[in-house]
């Protein structure tokens, strides 16, 4: 994970959508590198943990967590990148949703 986040060319001006942040291991590495992270998480326990970790890192203002399923969410806000480590079962629906997303 360290090499993935180090090698990515994420810019500070980017707004990121993260699908399933879990406990926030990748989220915490992304927060200093992007303008904002909009995270979608369905597990309330993980929501509490990722918020706590962002708060402890002093970056909770750069994190917005949506409790719910990104597939069932209506329109997505504008974003530059999507970061996800998703289960196979939702990979196709998520990719189609992202492909249909209007950038502006």
N, C-alpha and C positions, 0 to 999 in steps of 0.2 A: 504494500500500500504506500509506503514511503516513496519508493521509486516512481510509482504511478503519479502521485501528486507532484513530485518534483519534476518529472519529465513533461507534464502537461503544460500547455502554453496558455494557461488561464490568465486573463488580464484583469486588473483591478476594476476596470469599468464594466465588467461582465455582471449580468444578473443571472443567477443559476437556479434551475429547478432540480431538486434532488428527490428521487423516488426511494422511499424506505430508508431514512437515515439511521434507523436502529438506535444504537447507543451514542452515535455521533462521532465515531472514530475518523471517518473521512470528512464529515462536516466541520470538525474543529480544524482540520488542516486546510479546508477551503475558505473558511471565514476571513482570514487575513488577506486572502488573494483575490476575493471578488467583492463587488459592490454590495451584493445581497444574495442570500440563499433562501429560496422558498422551498421548504421541505414538506413532502406529503407522507404522512405516516398513519397507519390504521391502528397500531397498538398504542393505547393510552400510556402504558408503562414506558415505552420507548420515547414517547413525546415528552414526558416529564424528565427523562434522563438527558435527552439531547438539549432541552432548554436549560437544565441545570448546568451542563457542561459549557454551554455557550455563555451563560451568566458568570460562571467561575473563571472563564477566559476573558471576561470583560467585553464580549462581543455580541451580547444578546440583541443589541439594536440592529445587527446585520442579519438576524435570523427571524424568519416568519415560518411558523409551523401550521400547516393545515391538517387537521385531524380528519382523515377520510381516505377514500380510494381515489387515486388520480384518474383511473379509468372512468369512474362514475361522476367525476367533477365536470362541470360545464366548461366554458371557455377558460383557457389558461391565460394568465397575464403575460405580457411581453417578457421574453428571456433570451439569453444568448447561448447558453449551453444547458444540457440535461445530463445529470450524473445519476447513475443507477446501477445497483447490483440486484437485479430482479429475478424472481422465480421464472422458470421457463414457461409456466402456464399463462403468465400475463405478458410475455415478451411481444407477441404479435399484436394484441390489442393496444399496448402502449406505443409501439412503433407506428401503428396506423394513426393513433391520436396525435402523436408528435408530427407526423407528416402532414396532417390536415390542419395543424396549428397555423394561424395567420400571424405573421411576424409584425404586422402593423395594421 
